[in-house]
Amino acid sequence: MMNDTLHDALNEQLNFELHSAHVYLAMAGYCSAESLDGFANFFVIQAEEERFHASKIYKYLNDRGKKVKLKGIPDPQNDYGSILEVFEHAYEHEQEVTRRIYHLSDLALNDREHATIQFLKWFIDEQVEEEALFDSIISKLKRIADDSNAFFMMDAEFAKRSFTPAAE
């Protein structure tokens, strides 16, 4: 049976996932203002993924008979000095998400809340992918540095990115 501490922590994560969507939409806005539509698309897709994550937690709490408690969303950062800075900030944000998911997992393990342990496994796997993605992009951005052709090829590649939720 899920205790109140774990219930509250899952609600906090649901709200943090919605905040994450807000953060990524702000990053998309920065990219759009810089006429980098492919990079903007990358972050719009990231925002969709974060809303999907929030909806998974929402459904899980409802399935467990627990009330969802939504809160206000803090203002995201809207201005950056470069695309590299945007991705570095996004990577740091994903590392914070990972820390939060690990905390949830620790709570569930301590309470021997096996259903929640199983539920959180998907999020742990997702965070490995997310951190690897951002780390790889940062490495590429550093490698291409001032190569405008490579930079615009990357922008064009990100314009093709789409989101299809994983089948349950």
DSSP file (Angstrom, degrees, kcal/mol; ACC not computed):
  #  RESIDUE AA STRUCTURE BP1 BP2  ACC     N-H-->O    O-->H-N    N-H-->O    O-->H-N    TCO  KAPPA ALPHA  PHI   PSI    X-CA   Y-CA   Z-CA
    1    1 A M              0   0    0      0, 0.0     2,-0.3     0, 0.0    63,-0.0   0.000 360.0 360.0 360.0 130.7    0.0    0.0    0.0
    2    2 A M        -     0   0    0     62,-0.2     2,-0.1     1,-0.1   106,-0.0  -0.514 360.0-142.3 -72.6 127.7    1.4    3.4   -1.0
    3    3 A N     >  -     0   0    0     -2,-0.3     4,-2.3     1,-0.1     5,-0.2  -0.349  25.2-103.0 -85.0 171.7    2.1    5.6    2.0
    4    4 A D  H  > S+     0   0    0      1,-0.2     4,-2.9     2,-0.2     5,-0.2   0.838 117.8  57.2 -64.4 -35.5    1.5    9.4    2.1
    5    5 A T  H  > S+     0   0    0      2,-0.2     4,-2.1     1,-0.2    -1,-0.2   0.936 111.6  41.3 -63.3 -46.1    5.2   10.2    1.7
    6    6 A L  H  > S+     0   0    0      2,-0.2     4,-2.5     1,-0.2     5,-0.2   0.900 114.1  53.2 -68.1 -40.7    5.5    8.3   -1.6
    7    7 A H  H  X S+     0   0    0     -4,-2.3     4,-2.1     1,-0.2    -2,-0.2   0.936 111.4  45.7 -57.8 -48.5    2.2    9.6   -2.8
    8    8 A D  H  X S+     0   0    0     -4,-2.9     4,-2.4     1,-0.2    -1,-0.2   0.891 111.8  52.1 -63.1 -39.8    3.3   13.2   -2.2
    9    9 A A  H  X S+     0   0    0     -4,-2.1     4,-2.2     2,-0.2    -1,-0.2   0.884 108.7  50.1 -66.3 -38.5    6.7   12.6   -3.8
   10   10 A L  H  X S+     0   0    0     -4,-2.5     4,-2.5     2,-0.2    -1,-0.2   0.891 110.1  50.8 -66.4 -38.4    5.0   11.2   -6.9
   11   11 A N  H  X S+     0   0    0     -4,-2.1     4,-2.3     2,-0.2    -2,-0.2   0.910 108.8  51.9 -62.7 -41.1    2.8   14.2   -7.1
   12   12 A E  H  X S+     0   0    0     -4,-2.4     4,-2.2     1,-0.2    -2,-0.2   0.909 110.4  48.7 -60.8 -41.3    5.9   16.4   -6.8
   13   13 A Q  H  X S+     0   0    0     -4,-2.2     4,-2.6     2,-0.2    -2,-0.2   0.905 107.5  54.2 -66.9 -40.8    7.4   14.5   -9.7
   14   14 A L  H  X S+     0   0    0     -4,-2.5     4,-1.7     1,-0.2    -1,-0.2   0.938 111.7  45.5 -55.9 -46.6    4.3   14.9  -11.8
   15   15 A N  H  X S+     0   0    0     -4,-2.3     4,-2.2     1,-0.2    -1,-0.2   0.858 110.7  53.2 -66.1 -35.2    4.5   18.6  -11.2
   16   16 A F  H  X S+     0   0    0     -4,-2.2     4,-2.6     2,-0.2    -1,-0.2   0.861 105.6  54.1 -68.6 -34.3    8.2   18.7  -12.0
   17   17 A E  H  X S+     0   0    0     -4,-2.6     4,-1.9     2,-0.2    -2,-0.2   0.898 109.1  48.2 -64.2 -39.6    7.6   16.9  -15.3
   18   18 A L  H  X S+     0   0    0     -4,-1.7     4,-1.8     2,-0.2    -2,-0.2   0.895 111.0  50.7 -66.5 -39.4    5.1   19.6  -16.2
   19   19 A H  H  X S+     0   0    0     -4,-2.2     4,-2.6     1,-0.2    -2,-0.2   0.904 107.0  55.2 -61.1 -41.2    7.7   22.2  -15.2
   20   20 A S  H  X S+     0   0    0     -4,-2.6     4,-2.5     1,-0.2    -2,-0.2   0.900 104.8  52.1 -60.0 -41.2   10.2   20.4  -17.4
   21   21 A A  H  X S+     0   0    0     -4,-1.9     4,-2.2     1,-0.2    -1,-0.2   0.908 110.0  49.7 -59.6 -41.1    7.8   20.8  -20.4
   22   22 A H  H  X S+     0   0    0     -4,-1.8     4,-2.0     2,-0.2    -2,-0.2   0.902 109.1  51.8 -63.8 -42.7    7.7   24.5  -19.6
   23   23 A V  H  X S+     0   0    0     -4,-2.6     4,-1.9     1,-0.2    -2,-0.2   0.922 111.6  46.6 -59.4 -45.9   11.5   24.6  -19.5
   24   24 A Y  H  X S+     0   0    0     -4,-2.5     4,-2.3     1,-0.2    -1,-0.2   0.841 109.1  53.6 -71.5 -32.4   11.8   23.0  -22.9
   25   25 A L  H  X S+     0   0    0     -4,-2.2     4,-2.3     2,-0.2    -1,-0.2   0.888 108.0  51.4 -66.5 -36.6    9.1   25.2  -24.5
   26   26 A A  H  X S+     0   0    0     -4,-2.0     4,-2.1     2,-0.2    -2,-0.2   0.898 109.4  50.1 -64.5 -39.2   11.1   28.2  -23.2
   27   27 A M  H  X S+     0   0    0     -4,-1.9     4,-2.4     2,-0.2    -2,-0.2   0.903 109.2  51.6 -64.1 -40.7   14.2   26.7  -24.8
   28   28 A A  H  X S+     0   0    0     -4,-2.3     4,-2.8     1,-0.2    -2,-0.2   0.907 107.6  53.3 -60.9 -41.3   12.3   26.2  -28.1
   29   29 A G  H  X S+     0   0    0     -4,-2.3     4,-2.3     2,-0.2    -2,-0.2   0.900 108.0  49.8 -61.2 -41.3   11.2   29.8  -27.9
   30   30 A Y  H  X S+     0   0    0     -4,-2.1     4,-1.2     2,-0.2    -1,-0.2   0.940 112.1  47.9 -60.8 -47.2   14.8   30.9  -27.6
   31   31 A C  H  <>S+     0   0    0     -4,-2.4     5,-2.6     1,-0.2     3,-0.4   0.906 110.6  51.1 -62.3 -42.5   15.8   28.8  -30.6
   32   32 A S  H ><5S+     0   0    0     -4,-2.8     3,-2.0     1,-0.2    -1,-0.2   0.912 106.7  53.9 -61.0 -42.2   12.9   30.1  -32.7
   33   33 A A  H 3<5S+     0   0    0     -4,-2.3    -1,-0.2     1,-0.3    -2,-0.2   0.769 107.7  51.6 -64.1 -24.2   13.9   33.7  -31.9
   34   34 A E  T 3<5S-     0   0    0     -4,-1.2    -1,-0.3    -3,-0.4    -2,-0.2   0.291 118.7-114.3 -92.2   8.5   17.4   32.8  -33.2
   35   35 A S  T < 5S+     0   0    0     -3,-2.0     2,-0.6     1,-0.2    -3,-0.2   0.838  75.5 134.0  59.9  36.4   15.8   31.4  -36.4
   36   36 A L     >< +     0   0    0     -5,-2.6     4,-2.4     1,-0.2    -1,-0.2  -0.710  23.1 168.5-113.6  77.0   16.9   27.9  -35.6
   37   37 A D  H  > S+     0   0    0     -2,-0.6     4,-2.4     1,-0.2    -1,-0.2   0.803  72.1  54.2 -66.2 -32.1   13.7   26.1  -36.3
   38   38 A G  H  > S+     0   0    0      2,-0.2     4,-2.1     1,-0.2    -1,-0.2   0.926 110.9  45.4 -67.5 -43.9   15.2   22.6  -36.2
   39   39 A F  H  > S+     0   0    0      2,-0.2     4,-1.8     1,-0.2    -2,-0.2   0.896 112.0  53.3 -64.3 -39.1   16.6   23.2  -32.7
   40   40 A A  H  X S+     0   0    0     -4,-2.4     4,-2.1     1,-0.2    -2,-0.2   0.925 107.9  50.5 -60.2 -44.1   13.3   24.7  -31.7
   41   41 A N  H  X S+     0   0    0     -4,-2.4     4,-2.6     1,-0.2     5,-0.2   0.901 104.3  58.7 -60.4 -41.1   11.5   21.6  -32.9
   42   42 A F  H  X S+     0   0    0     -4,-2.1     4,-1.9     1,-0.2    -1,-0.2   0.927 110.9  41.4 -52.7 -47.2   13.9   19.4  -30.9
   43   43 A F  H  X S+     0   0    0     -4,-1.8     4,-2.2     2,-0.2    -1,-0.2   0.795 109.5  57.1 -77.6 -28.2   12.8   21.2  -27.7
   44   44 A V  H  X S+     0   0    0     -4,-2.1     4,-2.0     2,-0.2    -1,-0.2   0.923 109.6  47.3 -63.0 -42.6    9.1   21.2  -28.7
   45   45 A I  H  X S+     0   0    0     -4,-2.6     4,-2.3     2,-0.2    -2,-0.2   0.901 109.1  53.9 -64.5 -41.0    9.4   17.4  -28.9
   46   46 A Q  H  X S+     0   0    0     -4,-1.9     4,-2.2    -5,-0.2    -1,-0.2   0.910 107.1  51.7 -58.5 -41.5   11.2   17.4  -25.6
   47   47 A A  H  X S+     0   0    0     -4,-2.2     4,-2.2     1,-0.2    -1,-0.2   0.903 107.8  51.8 -62.8 -41.1    8.3   19.3  -24.1
   48   48 A E  H  X S+     0   0    0     -4,-2.0     4,-2.1     1,-0.2    -1,-0.2   0.914 108.8  51.2 -60.8 -42.3    5.8   16.7  -25.5
   49   49 A E  H  X S+     0   0    0     -4,-2.3     4,-2.4     1,-0.2    -2,-0.2   0.903 108.6  51.0 -61.6 -41.4    7.8   13.9  -23.9
   50   50 A E  H  X S+     0   0    0     -4,-2.2     4,-2.3     2,-0.2    -1,-0.2   0.894 109.1  50.1 -66.1 -38.9    7.8   15.6  -20.5
   51   51 A R  H  X S+     0   0    0     -4,-2.2     4,-2.3     2,-0.2    -1,-0.2   0.881 109.5  52.7 -65.0 -36.2    4.0   16.0  -20.7
   52   52 A F  H  X S+     0   0    0     -4,-2.1     4,-1.9     2,-0.2    -2,-0.2   0.916 107.9  50.8 -62.8 -43.2    3.8   12.3  -21.6
   53   53 A H  H  X S+     0   0    0     -4,-2.4     4,-1.9     1,-0.2    -2,-0.2   0.923 110.2  49.7 -59.9 -44.2    5.9   11.5  -18.5
   54   54 A A  H  X S+     0   0    0     -4,-2.3     4,-2.6     1,-0.2    -1,-0.2   0.901 109.0  52.2 -61.2 -40.7    3.5   13.6  -16.4
   55   55 A S  H  X S+     0   0    0     -4,-2.3     4,-2.6     1,-0.2    -1,-0.2   0.842 105.6  55.2 -67.6 -31.5    0.5   11.8  -17.8
   56   56 A K  H  X S+     0   0    0     -4,-1.9     4,-2.4     2,-0.2    -1,-0.2   0.923 111.3  43.9 -64.2 -43.8    2.1    8.4  -17.0
   57   57 A I  H  X S+     0   0    0     -4,-1.9     4,-2.9     2,-0.2     5,-0.2   0.913 112.2  53.7 -67.3 -41.5    2.4    9.5  -13.3
   58   58 A Y  H  X S+     0   0    0     -4,-2.6     4,-2.2     1,-0.2    -2,-0.2   0.942 112.0  44.4 -55.2 -50.4   -1.1   11.0  -13.4
   59   59 A K  H  X S+     0   0    0     -4,-2.6     4,-3.1     2,-0.2    -1,-0.2   0.907 112.4  52.4 -63.3 -42.6   -2.6    7.7  -14.7
   60   60 A Y  H  X S+     0   0    0     -4,-2.4     4,-1.7     2,-0.2    -2,-0.2   0.934 109.9  47.7 -61.0 -46.8   -0.5    5.6  -12.2
   61   61 A L  H  <>S+     0   0    0     -4,-2.9     5,-3.2     1,-0.2    -1,-0.2   0.919 114.0  47.7 -61.2 -42.6   -1.7    7.7   -9.2
   62   62 A N  H ><5S+     0   0    0     -4,-2.2     3,-1.7    -5,-0.2    -2,-0.2   0.920 109.1  53.2 -63.8 -43.2   -5.3    7.4  -10.4
   63   63 A D  H 3<5S+     0   0    0     -4,-3.1    -1,-0.2     1,-0.3    -2,-0.2   0.816 109.6  49.8 -61.0 -29.6   -4.9    3.6  -11.0
   64   64 A R  T 3<5S-     0   0    0     -4,-1.7    -1,-0.3    -5,-0.2    -2,-0.2   0.376 119.6-110.8 -90.4   3.7   -3.7    3.3   -7.4
   65   65 A G  T < 5S+     0   0    0     -3,-1.7     2,-0.4     1,-0.3    -3,-0.2   0.771  72.7 138.2  74.6  25.9   -6.6    5.3   -6.0
   66   66 A K      < -     0   0    0     -5,-3.2    -1,-0.3    -6,-0.2     2,-0.3  -0.835  55.3-113.9-108.3 143.6   -4.5    8.3   -5.1
   67   67 A K        -     0   0    0     -2,-0.4     2,-0.4    -3,-0.1   -56,-0.1  -0.535  22.2-133.6 -76.9 135.6   -5.4   11.9   -5.7
   68   68 A V        -     0   0    0     -2,-0.3     2,-0.5   -10,-0.0    -1,-0.0  -0.752  18.7-162.4 -85.7 133.9   -3.4   14.0   -8.1
   69   69 A K        -     0   0    0     -2,-0.4     2,-0.2   -61,-0.1   -54,-0.2  -0.932   4.3-160.6-123.8 106.4   -2.4   17.4   -6.7
   70   70 A L        -     0   0    0     -2,-0.5     2,-0.2   -56,-0.1   -58,-0.1  -0.595   8.8-171.1 -87.4 148.1   -1.3   20.0   -9.3
   71   71 A K        -     0   0    0     -2,-0.2     2,-0.0     1,-0.1    -1,-0.0  -0.753  33.8 -75.7-126.9 173.5    0.7   23.1   -8.4
   72   72 A G        -     0   0    0     -2,-0.2    -1,-0.1     1,-0.1   -53,-0.1  -0.344  45.4-120.9 -68.9 154.8    1.8   26.2  -10.1
   73   73 A I        -     0   0    0    -55,-0.1    -1,-0.1    -2,-0.0   -57,-0.1  -0.874  24.6-125.9-102.3 124.8    4.7   26.0  -12.6
   74   74 A P        -     0   0    0      0, 0.0   -52,-0.0     0, 0.0    -1,-0.0  -0.266  35.9 -91.8 -64.4 154.2    7.8   28.2  -11.8
   75   75 A D        -     0   0    0      1,-0.1     2,-0.1   -52,-0.0   -52,-0.1  -0.456  43.8-138.8 -64.9 134.4    9.0   30.6  -14.5
   76   76 A P        -     0   0    0      0, 0.0     2,-0.3     0, 0.0    -1,-0.1  -0.471  27.2 -90.9 -87.5 166.4   11.6   28.9  -16.8
   77   77 A Q        -     0   0    0     -2,-0.1     3,-0.1     1,-0.1   -51,-0.0  -0.618  41.6-179.2 -71.5 134.7   14.8   30.6  -18.0
   78   78 A N        +     0   0    0     -2,-0.3     2,-0.4     1,-0.1    -1,-0.1   0.595  55.2  63.4-112.6 -16.8   14.0   32.2  -21.4
   79   79 A D        +     0   0    0    -49,-0.0     2,-0.3     7,-0.0    -1,-0.1  -0.910  53.6 170.8-120.7 140.8   17.4   33.7  -22.4
   80   80 A Y        -     0   0    0     -2,-0.4     3,-0.1     1,-0.1    -2,-0.0  -0.913  35.8-131.7-139.4 163.5   20.7   32.1  -23.3
   81   81 A G  S    S-     0   0    0     -2,-0.3     2,-0.3     1,-0.2     3,-0.1   0.654  85.3  -9.6 -91.1 -17.8   24.0   33.1  -24.7
   82   82 A S     >  -     0   0    0      1,-0.1     4,-1.7     0, 0.0    -1,-0.2  -0.981  68.7 -99.8-168.1 166.6   24.3   30.2  -27.2
   83   83 A I  H  > S+     0   0    0     -2,-0.3     4,-2.4     2,-0.2     5,-0.2   0.883 122.0  57.4 -64.3 -38.2   22.8   27.0  -28.4
   84   84 A L  H  > S+     0   0    0      1,-0.2     4,-2.5     2,-0.2    -1,-0.2   0.926 105.3  50.3 -58.2 -44.1   25.5   25.2  -26.5
   85   85 A E  H  > S+     0   0    0      1,-0.2     4,-2.4     2,-0.2    -1,-0.2   0.884 107.8  54.0 -61.7 -38.5   24.4   26.9  -23.3
   86   86 A V  H  X S+     0   0    0     -4,-1.7     4,-2.4     1,-0.2    -1,-0.2   0.945 111.6  44.0 -60.0 -48.2   20.8   25.8  -23.9
   87   87 A F  H  X S+     0   0    0     -4,-2.4     4,-2.5     2,-0.2    -2,-0.2   0.854 111.4  53.1 -69.3 -34.8   21.9   22.2  -24.2
   88   88 A E  H  X S+     0   0    0     -4,-2.5     4,-2.2    -5,-0.2    -1,-0.2   0.915 111.1  47.1 -64.3 -41.5   24.2   22.4  -21.2
   89   89 A H  H  X S+     0   0    0     -4,-2.4     4,-2.3     2,-0.2    -2,-0.2   0.911 111.9  50.7 -64.6 -41.9   21.3   23.8  -19.2
   90   90 A A  H  X S+     0   0    0     -4,-2.4     4,-2.4     2,-0.2    -2,-0.2   0.899 109.2  51.2 -62.6 -40.7   19.0   21.0  -20.5
   91   91 A Y  H  X S+     0   0    0     -4,-2.5     4,-2.1     2,-0.2    -1,-0.2   0.921 110.1  48.8 -63.1 -44.7   21.6   18.4  -19.6
   92   92 A E  H  X S+     0   0    0     -4,-2.2     4,-1.8     1,-0.2    -1,-0.2   0.890 110.3  52.5 -60.7 -39.2   21.8   19.8  -16.0
   93   93 A H  H  X S+     0   0    0     -4,-2.3     4,-2.1     1,-0.2    -2,-0.2   0.916 108.2  49.9 -63.7 -43.0   18.0   19.7  -15.9
   94   94 A E  H  X S+     0   0    0     -4,-2.4     4,-2.4     1,-0.2    -1,-0.2   0.864 106.8  55.2 -64.8 -35.3   17.9   16.1  -17.0
   95   95 A Q  H  X S+     0   0    0     -4,-2.1     4,-2.3     2,-0.2    -1,-0.2   0.882 107.4  50.4 -64.2 -36.5   20.4   15.2  -14.3
   96   96 A E  H  X S+     0   0    0     -4,-1.8     4,-2.2     2,-0.2    -2,-0.2   0.901 108.3  52.1 -66.2 -40.9   18.1   16.8  -11.7
   97   97 A V  H  X S+     0   0    0     -4,-2.1     4,-2.6     2,-0.2    -2,-0.2   0.928 109.1  50.9 -59.1 -44.2   15.2   14.7  -13.1
   98   98 A T  H  X S+     0   0    0     -4,-2.4     4,-2.8     1,-0.2     5,-0.2   0.931 108.1  51.4 -59.6 -46.8   17.4   11.6  -12.7
   99   99 A R  H  X S+     0   0    0     -4,-2.3     4,-2.0     1,-0.2    -1,-0.2   0.902 111.8  48.1 -56.8 -40.7   18.2   12.6   -9.0
  100  100 A R  H  X S+     0   0    0     -4,-2.2     4,-2.3     2,-0.2    -2,-0.2   0.893 110.8  49.3 -68.7 -40.5   14.4   13.0   -8.4
  101  101 A I  H  X S+     0   0    0     -4,-2.6     4,-2.6     2,-0.2    -2,-0.2   0.913 110.5  51.2 -65.4 -41.7   13.6    9.6  -10.0
  102  102 A Y  H  X S+     0   0    0     -4,-2.8     4,-2.7     2,-0.2    -2,-0.2   0.897 108.5  52.2 -61.2 -39.8   16.3    7.9   -8.0
  103  103 A H  H  X S+     0   0    0     -4,-2.0     4,-2.4    -5,-0.2    -2,-0.2   0.929 109.8  48.5 -61.8 -44.8   14.8    9.5   -4.8
  104  104 A L  H  X S+     0   0    0     -4,-2.3     4,-2.6     1,-0.2    -2,-0.2   0.921 111.4  50.4 -59.5 -43.4   11.4    8.2   -5.7
  105  105 A S  H  X S+     0   0    0     -4,-2.6     4,-2.8     1,-0.2    -2,-0.2   0.902 108.9  51.3 -62.4 -41.6   12.9    4.8   -6.3
  106  106 A D  H  X S+     0   0    0     -4,-2.7     4,-2.7     2,-0.2    -1,-0.2   0.915 110.4  49.3 -61.6 -43.2   14.6    4.9   -3.0
  107  107 A L  H  X S+     0   0    0     -4,-2.4     4,-1.8     1,-0.2    -2,-0.2   0.935 112.7  47.0 -60.5 -46.0   11.3    5.7   -1.2
  108  108 A A  H  <>S+     0   0    0     -4,-2.6     5,-2.8     1,-0.2     4,-0.4   0.901 113.1  48.9 -64.5 -40.9    9.6    2.9   -3.0
  109  109 A L  H ><5S+     0   0    0     -4,-2.8     3,-1.0     1,-0.2    -2,-0.2   0.922 110.0  51.1 -63.8 -44.2   12.4    0.4   -2.2
  110  110 A N  H 3<5S+     0   0    0     -4,-2.7    -1,-0.2     1,-0.3    -2,-0.2   0.847 115.1  42.8 -62.1 -33.7   12.4    1.4    1.5
  111  111 A D  T 3<5S-     0   0    0     -4,-1.8    -1,-0.3    -5,-0.2    -2,-0.2   0.442 107.1-126.2 -90.7  -0.8    8.6    0.9    1.7
  112  112 A R  T < 5 +     0   0    0     -3,-1.0     2,-1.5    -4,-0.4    -3,-0.2   0.894  49.3 164.5  53.3  40.7    8.8   -2.3   -0.3
  113  113 A E     >< +     0   0    0     -5,-2.8     4,-2.2     1,-0.2     3,-0.4  -0.674  11.2 179.8 -90.0  82.5    6.2   -0.7   -2.6
  114  114 A H  H  > S+     0   0    0     -2,-1.5     4,-2.3     1,-0.2    -1,-0.2   0.808  72.8  54.8 -62.8 -36.9    6.7   -3.2   -5.4
  115  115 A A  H  > S+     0   0    0      1,-0.2     4,-2.3     2,-0.2    -1,-0.2   0.915 112.2  44.8 -63.2 -41.3    4.2   -1.8   -7.9
  116  116 A T  H  > S+     0   0    0     -3,-0.4     4,-2.7     2,-0.2    -2,-0.2   0.872 109.5  55.7 -71.5 -36.3    5.8    1.6   -7.7
  117  117 A I  H  X S+     0   0    0     -4,-2.2     4,-1.0     2,-0.2    -2,-0.2   0.941 111.5  44.3 -57.7 -47.0    9.3    0.1   -8.0
  118  118 A Q  H >X S+     0   0    0     -4,-2.3     4,-0.7     1,-0.2     3,-0.5   0.912 112.6  51.9 -64.6 -43.4    8.2   -1.6  -11.2
  119  119 A F  H >X S+     0   0    0     -4,-2.3     3,-0.8     1,-0.2     4,-0.6   0.906 108.6  50.9 -59.0 -43.9    6.5    1.6  -12.5
  120  120 A L  H 3X S+     0   0    0     -4,-2.7     4,-2.3     1,-0.2    -1,-0.2   0.689  90.4  78.4 -72.8 -18.3    9.6    3.7  -11.8
  121  121 A K  H <X S+     0   0    0     -4,-1.0     4,-2.4    -3,-0.5    -1,-0.2   0.899  91.4  54.1 -56.4 -40.5   11.9    1.2  -13.8
  122  122 A W  H <X S+     0   0    0     -3,-0.8     4,-2.2    -4,-0.7    -1,-0.2   0.910 109.0  48.1 -59.5 -42.9   10.6    2.8  -17.0
  123  123 A F  H  X S+     0   0    0     -4,-0.6     4,-2.3     2,-0.2    -1,-0.2   0.870 109.2  52.7 -67.8 -37.2   11.6    6.3  -15.8
  124  124 A I  H  X S+     0   0    0     -4,-2.3     4,-1.6     2,-0.2    -2,-0.2   0.941 111.4  46.2 -63.3 -46.4   15.0    5.1  -14.8
  125  125 A D  H  X S+     0   0    0     -4,-2.4     4,-1.7     1,-0.2    -2,-0.2   0.901 111.4  53.2 -60.5 -41.4   15.6    3.6  -18.2
  126  126 A E  H  X S+     0   0    0     -4,-2.2     4,-2.7     1,-0.2    -1,-0.2   0.889 105.8  53.3 -61.7 -40.9   14.3    6.8  -19.8
  127  127 A Q  H  X S+     0   0    0     -4,-2.3     4,-2.6     2,-0.2     5,-0.3   0.848 103.5  55.7 -68.0 -33.2   16.7    8.9  -17.9
  128  128 A V  H  X S+     0   0    0     -4,-1.6     4,-2.0     2,-0.2    -1,-0.2   0.941 111.9  44.7 -60.4 -45.5   19.7    6.9  -19.0
  129  129 A E  H  X S+     0   0    0     -4,-1.7     4,-2.5     2,-0.2    -2,-0.2   0.920 113.2  50.3 -63.9 -44.8   18.6    7.6  -22.6
  130  130 A E  H  X S+     0   0    0     -4,-2.7     4,-2.4     1,-0.2     5,-0.2   0.934 111.9  45.8 -62.7 -47.5   17.9   11.3  -21.9
  131  131 A E  H  X S+     0   0    0     -4,-2.6     4,-2.4     1,-0.2    -1,-0.2   0.910 113.3  50.1 -63.9 -40.3   21.2   12.0  -20.3
  132  132 A A  H  X S+     0   0    0     -4,-2.0     4,-2.3    -5,-0.3    -1,-0.2   0.903 109.7  52.3 -63.1 -40.7   23.1   10.1  -23.0
  133  133 A L  H  X S+     0   0    0     -4,-2.5     4,-2.3     2,-0.2    -2,-0.2   0.952 113.1  42.1 -60.1 -51.2   21.2   12.1  -25.7
  134  134 A F  H  X S+     0   0    0     -4,-2.4     4,-2.5     1,-0.2    -1,-0.2   0.886 113.3  52.7 -67.8 -37.7   22.1   15.5  -24.2
  135  135 A D  H  X S+     0   0    0     -4,-2.4     4,-2.1    -5,-0.2    -1,-0.2   0.914 110.9  48.3 -61.2 -42.4   25.7   14.5  -23.5
  136  136 A S  H  X S+     0   0    0     -4,-2.3     4,-2.3     2,-0.2    -2,-0.2   0.914 111.3  48.9 -64.6 -44.1   26.1   13.4  -27.1
  137  137 A I  H  X S+     0   0    0     -4,-2.3     4,-2.9     2,-0.2     5,-0.2   0.917 110.3  51.3 -63.9 -42.6   24.6   16.6  -28.5
  138  138 A I  H  X S+     0   0    0     -4,-2.5     4,-2.3     1,-0.2    -1,-0.2   0.922 109.6  50.5 -60.8 -43.4   26.8   18.7  -26.3
  139  139 A S  H  X S+     0   0    0     -4,-2.1     4,-2.2     1,-0.2    -1,-0.2   0.915 112.2  47.3 -59.7 -43.3   29.9   16.8  -27.5
  140  140 A K  H  X S+     0   0    0     -4,-2.3     4,-2.6     2,-0.2     5,-0.3   0.913 110.3  51.5 -65.9 -42.9   28.8   17.3  -31.1
  141  141 A L  H  X S+     0   0    0     -4,-2.9     4,-1.4     1,-0.2    -1,-0.2   0.894 112.5  46.5 -62.2 -38.8   28.2   21.1  -30.6
  142  142 A K  H  < S+     0   0    0     -4,-2.3    -1,-0.2    -5,-0.2    -2,-0.2   0.887 112.5  51.1 -68.2 -38.4   31.6   21.5  -29.1
  143  143 A R  H  < S+     0   0    0     -4,-2.2    -2,-0.2    -5,-0.2    -1,-0.2   0.893 113.1  42.9 -68.0 -39.9   33.2   19.5  -31.8
  144  144 A I  H >< S+     0   0    0     -4,-2.6     3,-3.5     1,-0.2    -1,-0.2   0.741  81.3 156.7 -80.8 -20.9   31.7   21.5  -34.7
  145  145 A A  T 3< S+     0   0    0     -4,-1.4    -1,-0.2     1,-0.3    -2,-0.1  -0.037  75.1   1.1  40.1-105.2   32.4   24.8  -32.8
  146  146 A D  T 3  S+     0   0    0     -3,-0.2     2,-1.3    -4,-0.1    -1,-0.3   0.215  95.0 120.7 -98.8  14.4   32.4   27.4  -35.6
  147  147 A D    <>  -     0   0    0     -3,-3.5     4,-2.3     1,-0.2     5,-0.2  -0.654  41.0-173.7 -80.6  94.5   31.6   25.1  -38.5
  148  148 A S  H  > S+     0   0    0     -2,-1.3     4,-2.5     1,-0.2     5,-0.2   0.830  79.6  56.4 -63.4 -33.0   28.4   26.8  -39.7
  149  149 A N  H  > S+     0   0    0      2,-0.2     4,-1.9     1,-0.2    -1,-0.2   0.942 110.2  43.9 -63.8 -46.3   27.7   24.0  -42.3
  150  150 A A  H  > S+     0   0    0      2,-0.2     4,-2.2     1,-0.2    -2,-0.2   0.892 112.8  53.6 -64.1 -39.3   27.8   21.3  -39.7
  151  151 A F  H  X S+     0   0    0     -4,-2.3     4,-2.1     1,-0.2    -2,-0.2   0.928 110.9  44.6 -61.8 -46.1   25.7   23.5  -37.3
  152  152 A F  H  X S+     0   0    0     -4,-2.5     4,-2.2     2,-0.2    -1,-0.2   0.796 109.7  56.0 -72.7 -27.1   23.0   24.0  -39.9
  153  153 A M  H  X S+     0   0    0     -4,-1.9     4,-2.3     2,-0.2    -1,-0.2   0.901 108.4  48.8 -65.4 -40.3   23.1   20.3  -40.9
  154  154 A M  H  X S+     0   0    0     -4,-2.2     4,-2.4     2,-0.2    -2,-0.2   0.915 109.9  51.3 -64.4 -43.1   22.4   19.6  -37.2
  155  155 A D  H  X S+     0   0    0     -4,-2.1     4,-1.2     1,-0.2    -2,-0.2   0.916 110.6  48.9 -59.3 -44.1   19.5   22.1  -37.2
  156  156 A A  H  X S+     0   0    0     -4,-2.2     4,-0.5     1,-0.2    -1,-0.2   0.885 110.0  51.7 -64.7 -38.4   18.1   20.4  -40.3
  157  157 A E  H >< S+     0   0    0     -4,-2.3     3,-1.2     1,-0.2     4,-0.3   0.909 107.9  51.2 -64.2 -42.2   18.4   17.0  -38.7
  158  158 A F  H >< S+     0   0    0     -4,-2.4     3,-1.1     1,-0.3    -1,-0.2   0.756  97.6  68.0 -68.1 -23.5   16.5   18.2  -35.6
  159  159 A A  H 3< S+     0   0    0     -4,-1.2    -1,-0.3     1,-0.2    -2,-0.2   0.757  97.4  54.6 -65.5 -22.6   13.7   19.6  -37.8
  160  160 A K  T << S+     0   0    0     -3,-1.2    -1,-0.2    -4,-0.5    -2,-0.2   0.554  82.3 116.5 -86.6  -9.5   12.9   15.9  -38.6
  161  161 A R    <   +     0   0    0     -3,-1.1     2,-0.3    -4,-0.3  -116,-0.1  -0.322  39.5 173.4 -66.6 139.6   12.5   14.8  -35.0
  162  162 A S        -     0   0    0      2,-0.0     2,-0.5  -117,-0.0    -2,-0.0  -0.892  25.9-124.8-139.1 170.4    9.1   13.7  -33.9
  163  163 A F        +     0   0    0     -2,-0.3  -117,-0.0     2,-0.0    -2,-0.0  -0.978  22.5 173.5-125.2 126.0    7.5   12.1  -30.8
  164  164 A T        -     0   0    0     -2,-0.5     3,-0.1     3,-0.0    -2,-0.0  -0.969  34.7-124.1-126.6 114.2    5.5    8.9  -30.8
  165  165 A P        -     0   0    0      0, 0.0     2,-0.1     0, 0.0     3,-0.1  -0.263  32.1-105.4 -58.4 141.8    4.5    7.7  -27.3
  166  166 A A        -     0   0    0      1,-0.1     2,-0.1     2,-0.1     0, 0.0  -0.406  38.4-105.4 -65.7 141.3    5.7    4.2  -26.5
  167  167 A A              0   0    0      1,-0.1    -1,-0.1    -2,-0.1    -3,-0.0  -0.442 360.0 360.0 -66.8 140.5    2.9    1.6  -26.5
  168  168 A E              0   0    0     -2,-0.1    -1,-0.1    -3,-0.1    -2,-0.1   0.459 360.0 360.0 -78.5 360.0    1.9    0.5  -23.0
